[in-house]
Amino acid sequence: MARVDQTDLRMRIVIDRPVIGAMHSLQSGNEAVLDPQYSKNRRTAGFQFFRSHSPRA
């Protein structure tokens, strides 16, 4: 059941000057790899995702 007082936060991780040809990805848990990307140049690479947050009582 979803809590009424939850807030979704948009988060962003930025990799400044990534290594060309290297794979960058986020990991969920111990094994799941999310949105793998290979850097093709030295420009900034990044990932966006959402996280639900509930204030503590």
N, C-alpha and C positions, 0 to 999 in steps of 0.2 A: 504494500500500500504506500503510495507517495505521500510525503508530508507536505502540508499546505505551506509551511514557512521555508521551503527549500528555495535556493537561488542558484541559477545556472551561471557559472563564471566562464567566460571565454579566456583561454590561456594561449600564449604563443611562446614558442622556443625559437630563438634565432641563432644560427651558426654563422659567425662572421668570418669571411675568407675560408670556406671549406676546402679540403684537399680535393683536387680534381680527380675524378674517377672513383672516389671512395663512396661507399654506400652509407647513408645516414638514415636512421629510422627511430621510431619510438617503440618501446616494449611494454606490453600489457601482461602483468603477471610474470611467470617464470619462462614462458615459451612463446607467446603470441607476439609477432612483429607487426606493427601497424605502419602503413603508408611508407614503405621503403622508397628512397630516392637516391639516385646517383648524381653527384655534382658534375656538371659539364663545364663549369667555369668558376672563377674565383669570386663571383658575386655572392651575396648573402643568400643562404638557404634557410628554410624555416618550416615549422609545423604549427598548426592550429588545432585546438581541441577544446571540448567543453567538459567542465567538472561540476557536479551538483554539490552544493554546500548547504548544510543545515546548522544554524546557530545552536550552541549547547544550551541546555536548560539550566 
